[in-house]
Amino acid sequence: MSATTTVRGPVRRSRANAVVKIASALTTVVAALVSLLLVDDHPKLAVAVPSGLMLVAAAVLVWRVRDSRSPAYRAALAEDEASAATGPRGTDARTRLRTVVGDLVFDPDRRRLLLIVAVFVFGGAWFASRSLMTPYGVEVLGLSDGEAGGLTLPSGIAFILAAFPAALLAERFGRLRVMAAGITVFGAGALLGAVVQTPAVTVVALCLAAAGAAGFVINAVVVLWNLAPSSRVLGAYTGLYTVGWAGGGFAGPALVGLAVDVTGWRPMLLHIAVLAVVAVLLVVRVDRLRRAAVEEEGRAAVEGEGGR
């Protein structure tokens, strides 16, 4: 692998992830279209269409995708081969995930652990804002099931439009800053929707929230990758990120739904904004720890130069 590839890989990771998330966001658009066009009049077809699309996607994945050809995969193999010369590779393969998790939990550097917690919390806010929007639209805005499900369609487009700029802004201003700013915009959108509860304003609020969410979603896993001690554990870190994100997807709607049981549907977006506040505080903490680590490395370098 050339030096240029090695350097540019981590720098351009946000752009690559933006492309992946744009493709993922298309599922939100499709889901909203299915809800808007099929749920009210053709409920059986509304179930069949997503299932058919999933089968097509699985077929394309098996037929065309070969991750073993990627430079990152080959770099990880090279590290494995290098480590095999100094220790029993079979033992390392059996204990690697346990070692990675133990390192995250017990390492005095809390950045990786706090980042995964932030992913969990913001994932909860994001999924709650999507999955609970249909009953919210019915109960608060007086829409039909299909119309309420279509509320998220413009915001899916807003996410797609904001994804690549979020990657470019991260390269210029720093990923953690863009993540914190994105969560702030997401929370502002939720607050707007909580204050003015009309269908039109709700659509605008969801678009604002989705554009802000792009700043977090595009860059969070990249920050976690860059904090990884070795390319050999990137797969494990991706898995931990996914567990945090999916865990938030399960817990967030349940937690917000529990709050709705207590307060009713009208403050739902306010509950989601509270989760966003918690997430932004976690990201700010990670950024402060990063700055402290950079300053410590700078002092150590100066002391090392002075000792020569």
C-alpha positions in Angstrom: 0.0 0.0 0.0 1.4 3.4 -0.9 2.0 6.2 1.6 -0.6 8.3 -0.1 -3.3 5.6 0.3 -2.4 5.2 4.0 -2.6 8.9 4.8 -5.7 9.7 2.7 -7.7 6.7 3.9 -8.5 8.0 7.4 -8.8 11.5 6.1 -11.5 10.6 3.5 -13.3 8.1 5.7 -16.1 10.6 6.4 -16.7 11.0 2.7 -16.8 7.2 2.1 -19.2 6.8 5.1 -21.4 9.6 3.7 -21.9 7.6 0.5 -22.9 4.6 2.6 -25.3 6.6 4.7 -26.9 8.3 1.7 -27.7 4.8 0.4 -29.0 3.9 3.8 -31.1 7.0 3.9 -32.9 6.0 0.7 -34.6 3.4 2.8 -36.2 6.2 4.8 -37.5 7.8 1.6 -38.8 4.4 0.3 -40.5 3.7 3.6 -42.2 7.1 3.6 -43.4 6.6 0.0 -44.7 3.2 0.9 -46.6 4.6 3.8 -47.9 7.6 1.8 -49.0 5.6 -1.3 -49.9 2.2 0.0 -50.7 1.9 3.7 -54.2 3.5 3.6 -55.5 1.7 0.5 -53.2 -1.3 -0.1 -51.9 -2.6 3.3 -50.9 -6.0 2.1 -48.9 -4.6 -0.7 -47.2 -2.2 1.8 -45.8 -5.3 3.5 -44.8 -7.1 0.3 -42.9 -4.2 -1.3 -40.2 -3.8 1.4 -39.8 -7.5 1.6 -39.2 -7.7 -2.1 -36.7 -4.9 -2.0 -34.8 -6.6 0.8 -34.5 -9.8 -1.2 -33.2 -7.9 -4.2 -30.6 -6.1 -2.0 -29.4 -9.4 -0.5 -29.0 -10.9 -4.0 -27.0 -7.9 -5.2 -24.8 -8.0 -2.0 -24.0 -11.7 -2.5 -23.5 -11.4 -6.2 -21.3 -8.2 -6.5 -19.7 -7.2 -3.2 -16.2 -8.5 -2.4 -14.7 -6.8 0.6 -11.6 -8.9 0.5 -10.3 -6.8 -2.4 -10.2 -3.6 -0.3 -6.9 -2.0 0.8 -8.1 -1.9 4.5 -8.9 -5.6 4.5 -5.4 -6.4 3.0 -3.8 -4.1 5.6 -5.5 -6.0 8.4 -4.4 -9.3 6.9 -0.8 -8.0 6.8 -0.9 -7.1 10.5 -2.3 -10.5 11.3 0.5 -12.2 9.4 3.1 -10.0 11.2 1.7 -10.8 14.6 1.7 -14.5 13.8 5.5 -14.5 13.9 5.6 -13.3 17.5 2.7 -15.3 19.1 0.1 -18.0 18.7 -2.4 -16.7 16.2 -5.1 -19.1 17.1 -5.2 -17.9 20.7 -5.3 -14.3 19.6 -8.2 -14.9 17.3 -10.2 -16.5 20.1 -9.6 -13.8 22.6 -9.5 -10.7 20.4 -13.1 -9.5 20.9 -12.9 -10.0 24.7 -9.7 -8.1 24.7 -11.1 -5.3 22.7 -14.2 -4.9 24.9 -12.0 -5.1 28.1 -9.7 -2.4 26.7 -12.7 -0.2 26.0 -14.2 -0.7 29.5 -11.1 -0.5 31.6 -8.8 1.8 29.7 -8.3 5.1 31.6 -8.8 6.9 28.3 -12.6 7.1 28.3 -13.1 8.6 24.8 -14.0 5.4 23.0 -16.5 4.2 25.7 -18.1 7.6 26.0 -18.4 7.8 22.2 -20.2 4.5 22.1 -22.6 5.7 24.9 -23.2 8.9 22.8 -24.0 6.7 19.8 -26.5 4.7 21.9 -28.2 7.9 23.3 -28.4 9.7 19.9 -29.5 6.5 18.2 -32.4 6.4 20.7 -33.3 10.0 19.8 -33.1 9.4 16.1 -35.1 6.2 16.0 -37.7 7.6 18.3 -38.1 10.6 15.9 -38.7 8.2 13.0 -40.6 5.2 14.5 -43.0 7.2 16.6 -43.9 9.9 14.1 -46.8 8.0 12.6 -48.8 7.7 15.9 -47.7 11.3 16.7 -49.1 12.5 13.4 -52.4 10.7 14.0 -52.8 11.7 17.7 -51.5 15.2 17.6 -51.8 16.5 14.0 -55.0 14.7 13.1 -53.6 12.9 10.1 -54.4 9.5 8.7 -51.9 6.6 9.2 -50.6 7.0 5.6 -50.4 10.8 5.8 -48.6 10.6 9.1 -46.1 8.0 7.8 -45.4 10.4 4.9 -44.2 13.1 7.3 -40.7 11.7 7.3 -40.3 11.7 3.4 -38.9 15.3 3.1 -36.6 14.8 6.0 -35.1 11.7 4.4 -34.3 13.9 1.4 -32.8 16.5 3.7 -30.5 13.9 5.3 -29.3 12.8 1.9 -28.6 16.4 0.8 -26.7 17.1 4.1 -24.7 13.9 4.2 -21.7 14.8 2.0 -21.5 18.4 3.2 -21.3 17.0 6.7 -18.3 15.0 5.7 -16.6 18.0 4.1 -17.3 20.2 7.1 -15.8 17.5 9.4 -12.6 17.5 7.4 -12.3 21.3 7.8 -13.5 21.9 11.3 -13.1 18.5 13.0 -15.4 15.6 13.3 -16.3 15.9 17.0 -17.2 19.6 16.5 -19.5 18.8 13.5 -21.0 16.0 15.5 -21.8 18.3 18.4 -23.2 20.9 16.1 -25.3 18.4 14.3 -26.9 17.1 17.5 -27.6 20.7 18.5 -29.4 21.3 15.2 -31.3 18.1 15.6 -32.4 19.2 19.1 -33.4 22.6 17.7 -35.6 20.9 15.1 -37.2 18.8 17.8 -37.9 21.8 19.9 -39.4 23.7 16.9 -41.8 20.8 16.3 -42.7 20.7 20.0 -43.5 24.4 20.1 -45.5 24.7 16.8 -47.6 21.6 16.3 -48.9 21.8 12.7 -48.2 19.4 9.8 -46.2 21.9 7.8 -44.0 23.0 10.7 -43.5 19.4 11.8 -42.2 18.6 8.3 -39.8 21.6 8.5 -38.7 20.5 12.0 -38.0 17.0 10.8 -36.0 18.3 7.9 -33.9 20.5 10.2 -33.4 17.5 12.6 -32.4 15.2 9.8 -29.9 17.6 8.4 -28.4 17.9 11.9 -28.4 14.2 12.4 -26.2 13.8 9.3 -23.4 15.6 11.1 -23.4 13.0 13.8 -24.2 9.9 11.8 -21.7 10.5 9.1 -18.8 11.1 11.5 -19.4 9.1 14.7 -18.1 5.7 13.4 -15.2 7.4 11.7 -14.1 8.9 15.0 -14.3 5.5 16.6 -12.3 4.0 13.8 -9.6 6.7 14.2 -9.4 5.9 17.9 -8.8 2.3 17.3 -5.3 1.1 18.3 -4.9 -1.0 15.1 -6.6 -1.7 11.8 -7.0 -5.3 12.9 -9.8 -4.2 15.3 -11.7 -2.0 12.9 -14.2 -4.7 12.3 -14.8 -5.2 16.1 -15.1 -1.4 16.5 -17.6 -1.3 13.7 -19.6 -4.1 15.4 -19.5 -2.2 18.7 -20.7 1.0 17.0 -23.5 -1.0 15.4 -24.5 -2.5 18.7 -24.6 0.9 20.3 -26.7 2.3 17.4 -29.1 -0.6 17.2 -29.3 -0.7 21.0 -30.4 2.9 20.9 -32.9 2.0 18.2 -34.5 -0.5 20.5 -34.2 1.5 23.8 -35.0 5.1 22.5 -38.5 4.5 21.1 -39.3 2.4 24.2 -38.1 5.1 26.6 -39.8 7.9 24.7 -42.9 5.8 24.5 -42.8 5.3 28.3 -42.6 9.1 28.7 -45.5 9.5 26.3 -47.6 7.1 28.5 -47.0 9.6 31.3 -47.4 12.9 29.6 -49.4 12.2 26.4 -48.3 12.6 22.8 -48.0 16.3 22.6 -44.6 16.6 24.4 -43.1 13.7 22.4 -40.6 15.8 20.5 -39.6 17.5 23.7 -38.6 14.1 25.2 -36.5 13.5 22.1 -34.8 16.8 22.5 -33.8 15.8 26.0 -32.0 12.8 24.6 -30.3 15.0 22.1 -29.0 17.2 25.0 -27.5 14.2 26.8 -25.9 13.1 23.5 -24.3 16.5 22.8 -22.9 16.6 26.4 -21.2 13.3 25.8 -19.7 14.4 22.5 -18.4 17.6 24.1 -16.8 15.5 26.8 -15.1 13.3 24.3 -13.8 16.4 22.5 -12.4 17.8 25.7 -10.6 14.6 26.4 -9.2 14.6 22.9 -7.8 18.1 23.4 -6.3 17.1 26.7 -4.7 14.1 25.1 -3.3 16.2 22.3 -1.9 18.7 24.8 -0.3 15.9 26.8 1.3 14.4 23.7 2.6 17.9 22.8 4.1 18.3 26.3 5.7 14.8 26.1 7.2 15.6 22.7 8.7 18.9 24.0 10.1 17.1 27.0 11.5 14.4 24.8 13.2 17.0 22.6 14.6 18.8 25.6 16.1 15.6 27.0 18.2 14.9 23.9 
